[in-house]
């Protein structure tokens, strides 16, 4: 009997400590696939000390799809996918904002500092709320770039456009290009507009999420990194805004990530 291809999505039904403060990302089984190879994915959360399958309930996921080089979207919640068209497939995930985090004032202030959320710190200072616990509701956004078949021009073009996420990291140049560019600039968008002053972190997935570099976005929303020489990488950014009339939280926060591979030995 011929086996039906199976799309692999693992979501752990467990709890993680301070999950809102950790990076969240889509982890493909591999960043390079042969045509019609099975696209396997896990959702992961973690920091430099640990990583685990994400405890996010499936009903909180509002969008989960793979966008082919042609621009056609395939819903990953509906079953198997074996990408056939060569080029870059961009996996896009978004959740609702029904998750909540409560941290003590000290831990919340430390978290705002670590994630570079200086407007929120300035707001707390201005309103004399540095001593108040942090209550936030939050959502997640994540993308992953998987190359299918040989690299080509179409593969590069596909991954360089935005896909309408609330908070989104958009590559300006392709890590899959040949020759590989020396720099890797990205544009950060919030509600479709360039976001200045956001702290973008570049982490090595092969080295326990070691932060290789971090840069703040320019007025145009651009952060520029040296192109990694190879391996699997995670880029993350967080943004928040105060809520003045909400009864359930004091801040609305979005966590966003991008995972990608850099071919080794390609110049």
DAUR-V556717 format. One record per pair of residues at least 24 apart in sequence whose C-alpha atoms are under 10 Angstrom apart, sorted by sequence separation. I is the first residue (numbers start at 1). J is the second residue. D is the distance in whole Angstrom. If there is no record, write none. Layout:
BEGIN
I/J/D ; I/J/D
END
This chain:
BEGIN
21/45/10 ; 22/46/5 ; 23/47/6 ; 65/89/10 ; 66/90/6 ; 67/91/6 ; 105/129/9 ; 106/130/8 ; 108/132/9 ; 109/133/9 ; 141/165/7 ; 152/176/9 ; 153/177/8 ; 165/189/8 ; 166/190/6 ; 167/191/7 ; 168/192/8 ; 194/218/9 ; 195/219/7 ; 196/220/6 ; 197/221/8 ; 198/222/9 ; 199/223/9 ; 200/224/9 ; 201/225/10 ; 204/228/9 ; 207/231/10 ; 209/233/8 ; 210/234/10 ; 211/235/9 ; 234/258/6 ; 235/259/6 ; 20/45/9 ; 21/46/9 ; 22/47/6 ; 23/48/9 ; 65/90/8 ; 66/91/4 ; 67/92/8 ; 105/130/7 ; 106/131/7 ; 108/133/7 ; 109/134/8 ; 140/165/10 ; 141/166/7 ; 142/167/9 ; 143/168/8 ; 151/176/7 ; 152/177/8 ; 153/178/9 ; 162/187/9 ; 164/189/9 ; 165/190/8 ; 166/191/5 ; 167/192/8 ; 168/193/10 ; 194/219/8 ; 195/220/7 ; 196/221/5 ; 197/222/9 ; 198/223/9 ; 200/225/10 ; 206/231/7 ; 207/232/9 ; 209/234/8 ; 233/258/8 ; 234/259/5 ; 235/260/9 ; 19/45/7 ; 20/46/10 ; 21/47/9 ; 22/48/9 ; 27/53/10 ; 65/91/6 ; 66/92/6 ; 105/131/5 ; 106/132/9 ; 107/133/8 ; 108/134/5 ; 140/166/9 ; 141/167/7 ; 142/168/8 ; 143/169/8 ; 150/176/10 ; 151/177/7 ; 152/178/8 ; 160/186/9 ; 161/187/10 ; 162/188/10 ; 164/190/9 ; 165/191/7 ; 166/192/7 ; 167/193/9 ; 168/194/10 ; 194/220/6 ; 195/221/5 ; 196/222/8 ; 197/223/10 ; 202/228/10 ; 204/230/10 ; 205/231/8 ; 206/232/6 ; 207/233/10 ; 209/235/10 ; 233/259/6 ; 234/260/7 ; 19/46/8 ; 24/51/9 ; 39/66/10 ; 64/91/7 ; 65/92/5 ; 66/93/9 ; 104/131/9 ; 105/132/5 ; 106/133/8 ; 107/134/8 ; 108/135/9 ; 139/166/9 ; 140/167/9 ; 141/168/7 ; 142/169/9 ; 143/170/9 ; 151/178/8 ; 160/187/10 ; 162/189/8 ; 164/191/8 ; 165/192/8 ; 166/193/10 ; 167/194/10 ; 168/195/10 ; 193/220/9 ; 194/221/5 ; 195/222/8 ; 196/223/9 ; 204/231/8 ; 205/232/5 ; 206/233/8 ; 232/259/7 ; 233/260/5 ; 234/261/9 ; 18/46/10 ; 19/47/10 ; 22/50/10 ; 23/51/9 ; 24/52/10 ; 25/53/10 ; 26/54/10 ; 64/92/6 ; 65/93/7 ; 104/132/7 ; 105/133/4 ; 106/134/9 ; 108/136/10 ; 139/167/10 ; 141/169/10 ; 164/192/7 ; 167/195/9 ; 193/221/8 ; 194/222/8 ; 204/232/6 ; 205/233/5 ; 206/234/10 ; 232/260/6 ; 233/261/6 ; 16/45/9 ; 17/46/10 ; 22/51/9 ; 24/53/9 ; 25/54/9 ; 63/92/7 ; 64/93/4 ; 65/94/9 ; 103/132/9 ; 104/133/5 ; 105/134/6 ; 147/176/8 ; 163/192/9 ; 188/217/7 ; 203/232/9 ; 204/233/5 ; 205/234/6 ; 231/260/9 ; 232/261/4 ; 233/262/8 ; 8/38/8 ; 9/39/10 ; 10/40/9 ; 11/41/10 ; 12/42/10 ; 16/46/9 ; 24/54/8 ; 63/93/5 ; 64/94/7 ; 103/133/6 ; 104/134/6 ; 105/135/10 ; 145/175/10 ; 146/176/10 ; 162/192/8 ; 187/217/8 ; 188/218/10 ; 203/233/6 ; 204/234/6 ; 205/235/10 ; 231/261/6 ; 232/262/6 ; 5/36/10 ; 7/38/7 ; 8/39/7 ; 9/40/7 ; 10/41/7 ; 11/42/7 ; 12/43/9 ; 62/93/8 ; 63/94/5 ; 64/95/9 ; 102/133/7 ; 103/134/5 ; 104/135/9 ; 145/176/10 ; 169/200/9 ; 186/217/9 ; 187/218/9 ; 189/220/10 ; 190/221/9 ; 202/233/7 ; 203/234/5 ; 204/235/9 ; 230/261/7 ; 231/262/5 ; 232/263/9 ; 5/37/9 ; 6/38/7 ; 7/39/7 ; 8/40/5 ; 9/41/5 ; 10/42/5 ; 11/43/6 ; 12/44/9 ; 61/93/7 ; 62/94/6 ; 63/95/7 ; 102/134/6 ; 103/135/7 ; 185/217/10 ; 188/220/9 ; 189/221/7 ; 202/234/6 ; 203/235/6 ; 230/262/4 ; 231/263/7 ; 5/38/7 ; 6/39/9 ; 7/40/6 ; 8/41/6 ; 9/42/5 ; 10/43/7 ; 11/44/8 ; 61/94/6 ; 62/95/5 ; 63/96/9 ; 101/134/8 ; 102/135/5 ; 103/136/9 ; 187/220/8 ; 188/221/5 ; 189/222/9 ; 201/234/8 ; 202/235/5 ; 203/236/8 ; 228/261/9 ; 229/262/7 ; 230/263/5 ; 231/264/7 ; 5/39/10 ; 6/40/8 ; 7/41/8 ; 8/42/7 ; 9/43/8 ; 10/44/9 ; 60/94/9 ; 61/95/4 ; 62/96/6 ; 101/135/6 ; 102/136/7 ; 187/221/5 ; 188/222/6 ; 201/235/5 ; 202/236/7 ; 228/262/7 ; 229/263/8 ; 230/264/4 ; 16/51/10 ; 19/54/9 ; 41/76/10 ; 60/95/5 ; 61/96/7 ; 62/97/10 ; 100/135/7 ; 101/136/5 ; 102/137/9 ; 186/221/8 ; 187/222/5 ; 188/223/8 ; 200/235/7 ; 201/236/5 ; 202/237/9 ; 227/262/8 ; 228/263/9 ; 229/264/6 ; 230/265/7 ; 16/52/9 ; 19/55/9 ; 59/95/9 ; 60/96/6 ; 61/97/10 ; 100/136/6 ; 101/137/6 ; 186/222/6 ; 187/223/7 ; 200/236/6 ; 201/237/7 ; 228/264/9 ; 229/265/8 ; 230/266/8 ; 16/53/10 ; 19/56/10 ; 39/76/10 ; 58/95/9 ; 59/96/9 ; 60/97/8 ; 99/136/8 ; 100/137/4 ; 101/138/8 ; 185/222/7 ; 186/223/6 ; 187/224/9 ; 199/236/8 ; 200/237/5 ; 201/238/10 ; 229/266/8 ; 14/52/10 ; 15/53/10 ; 16/54/8 ; 57/95/10 ; 60/98/7 ; 99/137/6 ; 100/138/6 ; 185/223/6 ; 186/224/6 ; 199/237/6 ; 200/238/8 ; 229/267/9 ; 14/53/9 ; 15/54/8 ; 16/55/7 ; 56/95/9 ; 60/99/9 ; 97/136/10 ; 98/137/7 ; 99/138/5 ; 100/139/9 ; 184/223/9 ; 185/224/4 ; 186/225/8 ; 198/237/7 ; 199/238/7 ; 12/52/8 ; 13/53/9 ; 14/54/8 ; 15/55/6 ; 16/56/10 ; 40/80/9 ; 97/137/6 ; 98/138/7 ; 99/139/7 ; 184/224/6 ; 185/225/6 ; 198/238/7 ; 199/239/9 ; 11/52/10 ; 12/53/5 ; 13/54/8 ; 14/55/5 ; 15/56/9 ; 39/80/8 ; 40/81/9 ; 96/137/10 ; 97/138/5 ; 98/139/7 ; 99/140/9 ; 183/224/7 ; 184/225/5 ; 185/226/8 ; 198/239/7 ; 11/53/6 ; 12/54/6 ; 13/55/5 ; 14/56/9 ; 38/80/8 ; 39/81/6 ; 40/82/9 ; 96/138/8 ; 97/139/4 ; 183/225/6 ; 184/226/6 ; 185/227/9 ; 197/239/10 ; 10/53/7 ; 11/54/6 ; 12/55/5 ; 13/56/7 ; 14/57/10 ; 38/81/6 ; 39/82/6 ; 56/99/9 ; 95/138/9 ; 96/139/6 ; 97/140/8 ; 182/225/9 ; 183/226/5 ; 184/227/5 ; 10/54/8 ; 11/55/6 ; 12/56/8 ; 13/57/7 ; 37/81/9 ; 38/82/5 ; 39/83/7 ; 95/139/6 ; 96/140/8 ; 182/226/6 ; 183/227/5 ; 184/228/8 ; 195/239/9 ; 10/55/10 ; 11/56/7 ; 12/57/8 ; 13/58/10 ; 36/81/8 ; 37/82/5 ; 38/83/7 ; 94/139/8 ; 95/140/5 ; 96/141/9 ; 181/226/9 ; 182/227/5 ; 183/228/9 ; 11/57/8 ; 12/58/10 ; 36/82/5 ; 37/83/7 ; 38/84/10 ; 94/140/6 ; 95/141/7 ; 181/227/7 ; 182/228/9 ; 11/58/8 ; 35/82/8 ; 36/83/5 ; 37/84/8 ; 93/140/8 ; 94/141/4 ; 95/142/9 ; 180/227/8 ; 181/228/10 ; 182/229/9 ; 34/82/9 ; 35/83/6 ; 36/84/5 ; 93/141/6 ; 94/142/7 ; 180/228/10 ; 33/82/9 ; 34/83/8 ; 35/84/5 ; 36/85/8 ; 92/141/8 ; 93/142/5 ; 94/143/9 ; 180/229/9 ; 186/235/10 ; 188/237/8 ; 190/239/8 ; 33/83/8 ; 34/84/8 ; 35/85/7 ; 36/86/9 ; 41/91/9 ; 43/93/10 ; 92/142/6 ; 93/143/6 ; 172/222/9 ; 33/84/10 ; 34/85/10 ; 35/86/6 ; 91/142/8 ; 92/143/5 ; 93/144/9 ; 171/222/10 ; 172/223/10 ; 34/86/8 ; 35/87/9 ; 91/143/5 ; 92/144/7 ; 169/221/10 ; 170/222/9 ; 171/223/10 ; 172/224/9 ; 175/227/7 ; 33/86/9 ; 90/143/7 ; 91/144/5 ; 92/145/9 ; 169/222/10 ; 171/224/10 ; 174/227/10 ; 175/228/8 ; 33/87/10 ; 90/144/6 ; 91/145/6 ; 169/223/10 ; 173/227/10 ; 175/229/10 ; 205/259/9 ; 89/144/8 ; 90/145/5 ; 91/146/8 ; 175/230/9 ; 202/257/10 ; 204/259/10 ; 205/260/10 ; 32/88/9 ; 88/144/10 ; 89/145/6 ; 90/146/6 ; 200/256/10 ; 201/257/9 ; 202/258/9 ; 203/259/9 ; 205/261/10 ; 31/88/10 ; 88/145/7 ; 89/146/5 ; 90/147/9 ; 200/257/9 ; 202/259/10 ; 31/89/10 ; 88/146/6 ; 89/147/6 ; 87/146/8 ; 88/147/5 ; 89/148/7 ; 87/147/6 ; 88/148/6 ; 86/147/8 ; 87/148/5 ; 88/149/9 ; 86/148/5 ; 87/149/6 ; 88/150/10 ; 28/91/9 ; 83/146/10 ; 85/148/7 ; 86/149/5 ; 87/150/7 ; 88/151/8 ; 27/91/10 ; 83/147/10 ; 84/148/8 ; 85/149/8 ; 86/150/7 ; 87/151/6 ; 88/152/9 ; 190/254/9 ; 26/91/8 ; 83/148/7 ; 84/149/9 ; 86/151/8 ; 87/152/7 ; 88/153/10 ; 90/155/10 ; 26/92/9 ; 83/149/10 ; 86/152/8 ; 87/153/8 ; 88/154/8 ; 89/155/8 ; 169/235/8 ; 9/76/9 ; 26/93/8 ; 87/154/6 ; 88/155/4 ; 169/236/8 ; 8/76/10 ; 9/77/9 ; 25/93/9 ; 86/154/9 ; 87/155/4 ; 88/156/7 ; 90/158/8 ; 168/236/9 ; 169/237/8 ; 188/256/10 ; 7/76/8 ; 86/155/8 ; 87/156/8 ; 88/157/8 ; 89/158/8 ; 90/159/7 ; 168/237/8 ; 7/77/9 ; 9/79/10 ; 87/157/9 ; 88/158/6 ; 89/159/8 ; 90/160/10 ; 95/165/10 ; 167/237/8 ; 168/238/10 ; 7/78/9 ; 8/79/9 ; 9/80/10 ; 87/158/8 ; 88/159/7 ; 92/163/8 ; 94/165/7 ; 167/238/8 ; 7/79/6 ; 8/80/8 ; 87/159/10 ; 92/164/10 ; 93/165/8 ; 94/166/8 ; 167/239/8 ; 6/79/7 ; 7/80/4 ; 8/81/9 ; 90/163/9 ; 92/165/8 ; 94/167/10 ; 5/79/9 ; 6/80/5 ; 7/81/6 ; 5/80/6 ; 6/81/8 ; 7/82/8 ; 4/80/8 ; 5/81/8 ; 6/82/9 ; 5/82/8 ; 64/141/10 ; 66/143/9 ; 61/139/10 ; 63/141/9 ; 64/142/9 ; 65/143/10 ; 66/144/9 ; 67/145/10 ; 68/146/10 ; 69/147/10 ; 119/197/9 ; 20/99/8 ; 60/139/9 ; 61/140/9 ; 64/143/10 ; 66/145/9 ; 69/148/10 ; 118/197/8 ; 119/198/10 ; 19/99/10 ; 20/100/8 ; 21/101/9 ; 60/140/10 ; 61/141/10 ; 66/146/10 ; 68/148/10 ; 117/197/9 ; 118/198/9 ; 19/100/10 ; 20/101/6 ; 116/197/8 ; 117/198/7 ; 118/199/10 ; 19/101/8 ; 20/102/9 ; 116/198/7 ; 117/199/8 ; 180/262/9 ; 18/101/7 ; 115/198/9 ; 116/199/5 ; 180/263/9 ; 18/102/9 ; 56/140/10 ; 70/154/9 ; 115/199/7 ; 116/200/9 ; 176/260/9 ; 18/103/8 ; 69/154/7 ; 70/155/10 ; 114/199/9 ; 115/200/9 ; 175/260/8 ; 176/261/8 ; 177/262/9 ; 178/263/10 ; 180/265/10 ; 182/267/9 ; 69/155/7 ; 115/201/9 ; 167/253/10 ; 168/254/10 ; 174/260/10 ; 175/261/7 ; 176/262/6 ; 177/263/9 ; 180/266/7 ; 181/267/8 ; 21/108/9 ; 68/155/9 ; 69/156/9 ; 71/158/8 ; 167/254/7 ; 168/255/9 ; 169/256/7 ; 171/258/9 ; 175/262/6 ; 176/263/7 ; 179/266/7 ; 180/267/5 ; 69/157/8 ; 70/158/8 ; 88/176/9 ; 166/254/8 ; 167/255/7 ; 168/256/6 ; 169/257/7 ; 170/258/8 ; 174/262/9 ; 175/263/8 ; 178/266/7 ; 179/267/5 ; 69/158/6 ; 144/233/10 ; 166/255/9 ; 167/256/6 ; 168/257/8 ; 169/258/6 ; 177/266/9 ; 178/267/7 ; 21/111/7 ; 68/158/8 ; 69/159/9 ; 144/234/9 ; 166/256/9 ; 167/257/9 ; 168/258/8 ; 176/266/9 ; 177/267/9 ; 20/111/10 ; 21/112/9 ; 67/158/9 ; 68/159/10 ; 143/234/10 ; 165/256/9 ; 67/159/10 ; 143/235/10 ; 21/114/9 ; 142/235/10 ; 21/115/9 ; 142/236/9 ; 141/236/10 ; 67/163/9 ; 141/237/10 ; 141/238/10 ; 140/238/10 ; 43/142/9 ; 116/215/10 ; 116/216/8 ; 138/239/10 ; 63/165/10 ; 138/240/9 ; 41/144/10 ; 137/240/10 ; 136/240/9 ; 136/241/10 ; 136/242/9 ; 137/243/10 ; 39/146/9 ; 136/243/9 ; 39/148/10 ; 37/148/9 ; 137/248/8 ; 138/249/10 ; 35/147/10 ; 36/148/9 ; 37/149/10 ; 136/248/8 ; 137/249/6 ; 31/144/9 ; 32/145/9 ; 33/146/7 ; 34/147/9 ; 35/148/6 ; 36/149/9 ; 135/248/8 ; 136/249/5 ; 137/250/8 ; 138/251/8 ; 139/252/8 ; 140/253/9 ; 141/254/7 ; 142/255/8 ; 143/256/8 ; 144/257/8 ; 145/258/8 ; 146/259/9 ; 147/260/9 ; 31/145/7 ; 32/146/6 ; 33/147/6 ; 34/148/6 ; 35/149/6 ; 135/249/5 ; 136/250/6 ; 137/251/6 ; 138/252/6 ; 139/253/7 ; 140/254/6 ; 141/255/6 ; 142/256/5 ; 143/257/6 ; 144/258/5 ; 145/259/6 ; 146/260/7 ; 147/261/9 ; 25/140/9 ; 26/141/10 ; 27/142/10 ; 31/146/5 ; 32/147/5 ; 33/148/5 ; 34/149/5 ; 35/150/9 ; 134/249/9 ; 135/250/5 ; 136/251/5 ; 137/252/5 ; 138/253/5 ; 139/254/5 ; 140/255/5 ; 141/256/5 ; 142/257/5 ; 143/258/5 ; 144/259/5 ; 145/260/5 ; 146/261/8 ; 20/136/9 ; 24/140/8 ; 25/141/8 ; 26/142/6 ; 27/143/9 ; 28/144/8 ; 30/146/8 ; 31/147/6 ; 32/148/6 ; 33/149/6 ; 34/150/9 ; 134/250/7 ; 135/251/7 ; 136/252/6 ; 137/253/6 ; 138/254/6 ; 139/255/6 ; 140/256/6 ; 141/257/7 ; 142/258/6 ; 143/259/6 ; 144/260/6 ; 145/261/8 ; 20/137/9 ; 23/140/10 ; 24/141/8 ; 25/142/6 ; 26/143/7 ; 27/144/7 ; 28/145/9 ; 29/146/10 ; 30/147/9 ; 31/148/8 ; 32/149/7 ; 33/150/9 ; 133/250/10 ; 134/251/8 ; 135/252/9 ; 136/253/7 ; 137/254/9 ; 138/255/8 ; 139/256/9 ; 140/257/9 ; 141/258/9 ; 142/259/8 ; 143/260/9 ; 144/261/9 ; 20/138/7 ; 24/142/7 ; 25/143/7 ; 26/144/6 ; 27/145/10 ; 28/146/8 ; 32/150/9 ; 123/241/9 ; 124/242/9 ; 20/139/9 ; 25/144/8 ; 26/145/10 ; 32/151/10 ; 120/239/9 ; 123/242/8 ; 20/140/9 ; 117/237/10 ; 119/239/9 ; 120/240/7 ; 115/236/10 ; 116/237/9 ; 117/238/8 ; 118/239/10 ; 119/240/8 ; 120/241/7 ; 115/237/8 ; 116/238/8 ; 117/239/7 ; 118/240/10 ; 119/241/8 ; 120/242/7 ; 115/238/7 ; 116/239/9 ; 117/240/7 ; 119/242/9 ; 115/239/8 ; 117/241/9 ; 112/238/9 ; 112/239/10 ; 112/240/9 ; 120/251/9 ; 32/176/10 ; 102/249/9 ; 100/248/9 ; 101/249/9 ; 100/249/8 ; 101/251/10 ; 100/251/10 ; 100/252/10 ; 101/253/10 ; 100/253/10 ; 99/253/10 ; 48/203/9 ; 97/252/8 ; 47/203/10 ; 48/204/10 ; 97/253/8 ; 48/205/10 ; 51/208/8 ; 97/254/8 ; 50/208/7 ; 51/209/9 ; 48/207/9 ; 49/208/7 ; 50/209/9 ; 95/254/10 ; 48/208/6 ; 49/209/8 ; 47/208/8 ; 48/209/5 ; 49/210/9 ; 94/255/10 ; 46/208/9 ; 47/209/6 ; 48/210/6 ; 94/256/9 ; 46/209/8 ; 47/210/9 ; 48/211/8 ; 93/256/10 ; 47/211/10 ; 93/257/10 ; 92/258/9 ; 91/258/10 ; 90/258/10 ; 91/259/10 ; 90/259/10 ; 90/260/10 ; 23/201/10 ; 27/205/9 ; 23/203/10 ; 23/209/9 ; 31/231/10 ; 31/232/8 ; 30/232/9 ; 27/232/10 ; 27/233/10 ; 27/234/9 ; 26/234/9 ; 25/234/8 ; 24/234/9 ; 25/235/9 ; 23/234/9 ; 25/236/9 ; 23/235/9 ; 24/236/8 ; 23/236/7 ; 22/236/10 ; 23/237/9 ; 23/238/9 ; 21/238/9 ; 31/259/9 ; 32/260/10 ; 31/260/7 ; 32/261/8 ; 25/255/10 ; 30/260/10 ; 31/261/6 ; 32/262/10 ; 24/255/8 ; 25/256/8 ; 26/257/8 ; 27/258/10 ; 28/259/9 ; 30/261/8 ; 31/262/9 ; 32/263/9 ; 23/255/8 ; 24/256/8 ; 25/257/6 ; 26/258/8 ; 27/259/7 ; 28/260/9 ; 31/263/9 ; 20/253/9 ; 22/255/9 ; 23/256/8 ; 24/257/7 ; 25/258/7 ; 26/259/7 ; 27/260/9 ; 20/254/9 ; 21/255/9 ; 23/257/8 ; 24/258/9 ; 25/259/7 ; 26/260/10 ; 20/255/8
END
